[in-house]
Amino acid sequence: MPTTLSRELIINGHPVPVKNLDKIFWPEDGFTKGEVMAYYIQVWPYLAPHLKDRPLSLVRYPEGINGQYFYQKNFPEAPPWVERIPVPSGKRVIHYVMANNLETLVWAVNLGCIEIHPWLSTRKDLAHPTYVIFDLDPMPPATFQDAVQVALALKTLTDHLNLTLFPKISGATGLHLYLPIRPIYTYEETGTFVQRLGEAVIRVLPELATNERKVLARGGKVYIDHLQNRKGKTIASVYSLRPFPGAPVSMPVTWDELPTVQPASFTLTTALNRLTTTGDLFAPLFQLQQELPPELLQ
C-alpha cells in the first residue's frame, strides 16, 4: 500500500505525482492532505462501485477546509489514465472526469479534492438516473433529529408503495435517502416523484417539513429538496469526506440505527473500521431495479 510520505505513487503501473502531503487540511483537528489521501486509498474498494462510469464534480480545497474552495467539472486536460467524458452544455462541452481507477482518485486528492460528487446517472445513459434522491436539509432551529422524523415518514410512504429506500447521513447537517430504480425515467419524472412524496409528508408533518425553495421562507423546517434530481446535479458521494470539523464522512446507516446517529458519527479516523464491520450497506443499490408508480410522475 502506498504511504502518505511518498512523492510519487505507483498505482496500477502508473506514476501519480503527489505533493504537499503534510499540508494541514483540518486546522482544528490536525488532519493533513496525506491523511485524506490515505483514507481514500483505503476506502477505495467500497467507494469504487459508486463512482464507476459516473461524471464527477470535484470540490477542491487546496488550502484546507478554511481556505477558498471551488467546484470543478471541466477538465480539458488530464493524465492519459484518467477517463473523461464530454458532455454538451449549451454552446460548450464539459469534459467530466470519471474515477474508474484508484490512480484517478489519488490524482484528484492531490489537486486538493476533499468532496466527491457523482452524477445520478452513468455514461451508459446520462439522461436516465439509476436512483432517486431525497435530500433532507434542516434549517435551524430544525435539527438533525427533525430530519430523521421526516426520513421515517418518507420510509412509511415508500414502504406503502413497496419501494425500498436507503438512508445515509450526509456528513453535514442532514440526510440523503436513495431509492434505486430502473434507468428508464427522466430527471423530470424522478424530480416530480420526490416532489409528490414530499408534499404528502408536508401534509402529515406541516410543523417539521417544507418544500419552500427560498431559504428565508422555510421557517426553520426540514427542506425536502426535489431539485437535486436534475441532470448534472450532484450531492456528496457515499463515503465522501465532508469539509467540516472532525472530518465527517457521508455514511450509509440502517433504519434501525438512524435515530441514534449524529451528523458526525463517522469520520476520517473511524469510517474504515465501520466499513470492515458492516460492509457496504449501499451495495443493494446495484441489484434493485425498482419501478415508480406512474401516477406520481406527473
C-alpha positions as CSV (number, residue, x, y, z in Angstrom):
1,M,0.0,0.0,0.0
2,P,1.4,3.4,-0.9
3,T,2.2,5.7,2.1
4,T,1.4,9.3,2.5
5,L,5.1,10.1,2.7
6,S,5.7,9.3,-1.0
7,R,6.3,12.0,-3.6
8,E,5.2,9.7,-6.4
9,L,2.9,6.8,-6.0
10,I,3.0,3.9,-8.5
11,I,-0.6,2.7,-8.8
12,N,-1.6,0.0,-11.4
13,G,1.7,0.7,-13.1
14,H,1.0,4.5,-13.4
15,P,3.2,7.1,-11.7
16,V,1.0,9.5,-9.8
17,P,2.8,12.7,-8.6
18,V,1.8,13.9,-5.2
19,K,2.9,16.9,-3.2
20,N,2.4,18.9,0.0
21,L,1.2,15.8,1.8
22,D,2.0,17.4,5.1
23,K,-0.3,20.4,4.4
24,I,-2.9,20.8,7.2
25,F,-6.4,20.5,5.7
26,W,-8.3,20.5,9.0
27,P,-6.5,23.1,11.2
28,E,-8.6,22.3,14.4
29,D,-8.1,18.6,14.1
30,G,-4.6,18.5,12.5
31,F,-5.6,16.2,9.6
32,T,-3.3,16.5,6.6
33,K,-3.7,16.2,2.9
34,G,-1.7,13.0,3.2
35,E,-4.2,11.5,5.7
36,V,-7.0,12.4,3.3
37,M,-5.2,10.6,0.5
38,A,-4.6,7.6,2.8
39,Y,-8.3,7.5,3.7
40,Y,-9.4,7.4,0.1
41,I,-6.9,4.8,-0.8
42,Q,-8.1,2.5,2.0
43,V,-11.8,3.2,1.3
44,W,-11.5,2.7,-2.5
45,P,-12.7,-0.9,-2.6
46,Y,-16.0,0.3,-1.1
47,L,-16.2,3.6,-2.9
48,A,-15.3,2.4,-6.4
49,P,-18.6,0.8,-7.5
50,H,-20.5,4.0,-6.6
51,L,-18.2,6.2,-8.8
52,K,-17.8,3.8,-11.7
53,D,-18.7,5.5,-15.1
54,R,-20.3,8.5,-13.4
55,P,-19.2,12.0,-14.3
56,L,-17.9,13.8,-11.3
57,S,-17.9,17.3,-9.9
58,L,-14.8,17.7,-7.6
59,V,-14.9,20.1,-4.7
60,R,-11.3,21.4,-4.3
61,Y,-9.9,22.9,-1.1
62,P,-6.2,23.5,-2.0
63,E,-5.6,25.4,1.3
64,G,-7.8,23.2,3.5
65,I,-11.3,23.5,4.8
66,N,-10.9,27.1,6.0
67,G,-9.5,28.3,2.7
68,Q,-11.0,29.2,-0.7
69,Y,-12.8,26.3,-2.3
70,F,-14.4,25.7,-5.7
71,Y,-16.3,23.1,-7.7
72,Q,-14.6,21.8,-10.8
73,K,-16.5,20.0,-13.5
74,N,-14.4,20.7,-16.6
75,F,-11.0,19.1,-17.1
76,P,-9.9,19.9,-20.6
77,E,-6.5,18.2,-19.8
78,A,-5.7,15.2,-17.6
79,P,-3.3,12.3,-17.5
80,P,-4.0,9.6,-20.1
81,W,-5.1,7.1,-17.4
82,V,-7.9,9.5,-16.3
83,E,-11.1,8.6,-18.1
84,R,-13.2,11.6,-19.2
85,I,-16.5,12.1,-20.9
86,P,-17.5,15.1,-23.0
87,V,-21.0,16.4,-22.1
88,P,-22.6,19.1,-24.2
89,S,-23.8,22.1,-22.1
90,G,-25.3,24.9,-24.1
91,K,-22.7,26.1,-26.6
92,R,-19.8,24.5,-24.8
93,V,-18.6,21.0,-24.0
94,I,-17.7,20.0,-20.4
95,H,-15.1,17.3,-20.1
96,Y,-16.1,15.5,-16.9
97,V,-13.7,13.2,-15.0
98,M,-14.8,9.7,-14.1
99,A,-12.9,7.9,-11.2
100,N,-12.8,4.4,-12.8
101,N,-9.4,3.6,-11.2
102,L,-7.6,4.3,-8.0
103,E,-5.0,6.4,-9.6
104,T,-7.6,8.9,-10.8
105,L,-8.9,9.3,-7.3
106,V,-5.4,9.9,-5.9
107,W,-4.8,12.4,-8.7
108,A,-8.0,14.2,-7.7
109,V,-7.0,14.3,-4.0
110,N,-3.6,15.7,-5.0
111,L,-5.5,18.6,-6.6
112,G,-7.0,19.3,-3.1
113,C,-10.2,17.4,-3.7
114,I,-12.0,16.6,-0.4
115,E,-15.5,16.1,-1.6
116,I,-16.6,13.9,-4.5
117,H,-19.9,14.5,-6.2
118,P,-21.0,11.9,-8.8
119,W,-23.9,12.2,-11.2
120,L,-27.1,10.2,-10.5
121,S,-26.8,8.6,-14.0
122,T,-23.9,6.8,-15.7
123,R,-22.2,7.4,-19.1
124,K,-24.2,4.4,-20.4
125,D,-27.3,6.7,-20.3
126,L,-26.8,10.1,-18.9
127,A,-30.4,11.1,-19.4
128,H,-31.9,8.5,-17.1
129,P,-30.8,8.3,-13.4
130,T,-30.1,5.0,-11.6
131,Y,-31.6,6.3,-8.4
132,V,-33.8,8.9,-6.9
133,I,-32.5,11.1,-4.1
134,F,-34.4,12.7,-1.2
135,D,-32.1,15.5,0.2
136,L,-33.3,16.5,3.6
137,D,-31.8,19.7,4.8
138,P,-32.8,21.0,8.3
139,M,-32.9,24.8,8.5
140,P,-32.3,26.0,12.1
141,P,-33.9,25.8,14.5
142,A,-34.9,22.5,12.9
143,T,-32.4,19.8,13.9
144,F,-30.9,16.6,12.6
145,Q,-33.5,14.7,14.6
146,D,-36.2,16.5,12.9
147,A,-34.7,15.4,9.6
148,V,-34.8,11.8,11.0
149,Q,-38.5,12.1,11.6
150,V,-39.1,13.4,8.1
151,A,-37.0,10.5,6.7
152,L,-39.1,7.9,8.7
153,A,-42.2,9.4,7.3
154,L,-40.8,9.1,3.8
155,K,-39.9,5.5,4.6
156,T,-43.5,4.8,5.6
157,L,-44.7,6.1,2.3
158,T,-42.2,4.2,0.2
159,D,-43.0,1.0,2.2
160,H,-46.6,1.5,1.3
161,L,-45.6,1.7,-2.3
162,N,-43.5,-1.4,-2.0
163,L,-40.3,0.5,-2.7
164,T,-37.1,0.2,-0.8
165,L,-35.3,3.3,0.5
166,F,-31.7,3.5,1.8
167,P,-30.6,6.2,4.2
168,K,-27.2,7.8,4.7
169,I,-26.1,10.7,6.9
170,S,-24.8,13.5,4.7
171,G,-21.9,14.2,7.0
172,A,-23.1,17.8,7.2
173,T,-26.4,18.6,8.9
174,G,-29.0,16.4,7.1
175,L,-29.8,13.2,5.4
176,H,-29.7,11.7,1.9
177,L,-32.2,8.9,1.1
178,Y,-31.5,6.8,-2.0
179,L,-34.2,4.9,-4.0
180,P,-32.6,2.7,-6.7
181,I,-34.7,2.5,-9.9
182,R,-34.6,1.1,-13.4
183,P,-32.9,3.7,-15.5
184,I,-36.0,4.3,-17.6
185,Y,-37.2,7.5,-16.0
186,T,-36.3,11.1,-17.0
187,Y,-34.9,13.5,-14.4
188,E,-38.1,15.5,-14.7
189,E,-40.1,12.4,-13.7
190,T,-37.9,11.5,-10.8
191,G,-37.9,15.1,-9.6
192,T,-41.7,15.1,-9.8
193,F,-41.8,11.8,-7.8
194,V,-39.8,13.3,-5.0
195,Q,-41.9,16.4,-5.1
196,R,-45.1,14.4,-4.8
197,L,-43.9,12.3,-1.9
198,G,-42.5,15.4,-0.2
199,E,-45.9,17.1,-0.5
200,A,-47.5,14.1,1.2
201,V,-45.1,14.3,4.1
202,I,-45.6,18.0,4.5
203,R,-49.3,17.4,4.8
204,V,-48.6,14.9,7.6
205,L,-45.8,16.9,9.3
206,P,-46.5,20.5,8.5
207,E,-44.6,21.7,11.6
208,L,-41.5,19.9,10.5
209,A,-41.2,19.7,6.7
210,T,-41.2,22.2,3.8
211,N,-40.6,22.4,0.1
212,E,-40.0,26.1,0.0
213,R,-37.1,26.9,-2.3
214,K,-36.4,30.3,-0.7
215,V,-34.2,29.9,2.4
216,L,-35.9,32.7,4.3
217,A,-39.4,31.1,3.6
218,R,-38.5,27.7,5.1
219,G,-39.5,28.8,8.6
220,G,-36.9,26.7,10.4
221,K,-38.1,23.4,9.0
222,V,-36.6,20.5,7.1
223,Y,-36.3,21.2,3.4
224,I,-37.2,18.3,1.1
225,D,-35.1,19.2,-1.9
226,H,-36.6,17.6,-5.0
227,L,-34.5,19.8,-7.3
228,Q,-31.4,17.6,-6.6
229,N,-33.0,15.3,-9.1
230,R,-31.9,17.2,-12.2
231,K,-29.4,16.2,-14.9
232,G,-26.0,17.3,-13.8
233,K,-27.0,18.0,-10.2
234,T,-24.9,16.2,-7.6
235,I,-24.5,15.6,-3.9
236,A,-21.7,14.2,-1.8
237,S,-21.0,10.6,-2.6
238,V,-21.3,7.8,-0.2
239,Y,-18.0,7.5,1.8
240,S,-17.0,11.1,0.7
241,L,-15.3,13.2,3.3
242,R,-17.0,16.5,4.2
243,P,-15.2,19.8,4.9
244,F,-16.4,20.2,8.5
245,P,-14.8,20.0,11.9
246,G,-13.8,16.4,12.8
247,A,-13.6,15.4,9.1
248,P,-17.0,13.6,9.0
249,V,-17.9,11.1,6.3
250,S,-21.2,10.7,4.4
251,M,-22.0,7.2,5.6
252,P,-24.9,4.7,5.0
253,V,-26.8,3.6,8.1
254,T,-29.6,1.2,8.7
255,W,-33.1,2.3,9.5
256,D,-32.8,0.8,13.0
257,E,-29.7,2.8,13.9
258,L,-30.8,6.1,12.2
259,P,-32.5,7.5,15.4
260,T,-29.2,7.0,17.3
261,V,-26.6,8.5,14.9
262,Q,-25.5,12.1,14.6
263,P,-24.2,14.0,11.5
264,A,-20.6,13.4,12.5
265,S,-20.9,9.9,13.9
266,F,-18.4,8.6,11.3
267,T,-15.1,10.4,10.5
268,L,-11.9,10.1,8.7
269,T,-10.5,8.1,11.6
270,T,-13.5,5.8,12.3
271,A,-15.1,5.2,8.9
272,L,-12.9,2.4,7.8
273,N,-13.5,0.4,11.0
274,R,-17.2,0.7,10.5
275,L,-16.9,-0.5,6.8
276,T,-14.9,-3.5,7.8
277,T,-17.6,-4.4,10.2
278,T,-20.8,-3.6,8.2
279,G,-19.5,-3.9,4.6
280,D,-21.1,-1.7,2.0
281,L,-24.7,-1.1,3.1
282,F,-25.4,0.5,-0.2
283,A,-24.4,-2.5,-2.3
284,P,-28.0,-3.5,-2.9
285,L,-28.4,-0.3,-4.9
286,F,-26.8,-2.1,-7.8
287,Q,-29.2,-5.0,-7.7
288,L,-32.6,-3.3,-7.2
289,Q,-34.4,-2.2,-10.3
290,Q,-37.5,-0.6,-8.9
291,E,-40.3,0.9,-10.9
292,L,-42.0,4.1,-9.9
293,P,-45.8,4.5,-9.8
294,P,-46.9,6.2,-13.0
295,E,-49.5,8.4,-11.2
296,L,-46.7,10.0,-9.1
297,L,-44.6,11.0,-12.1
298,Q,-46.7,13.9,-13.3
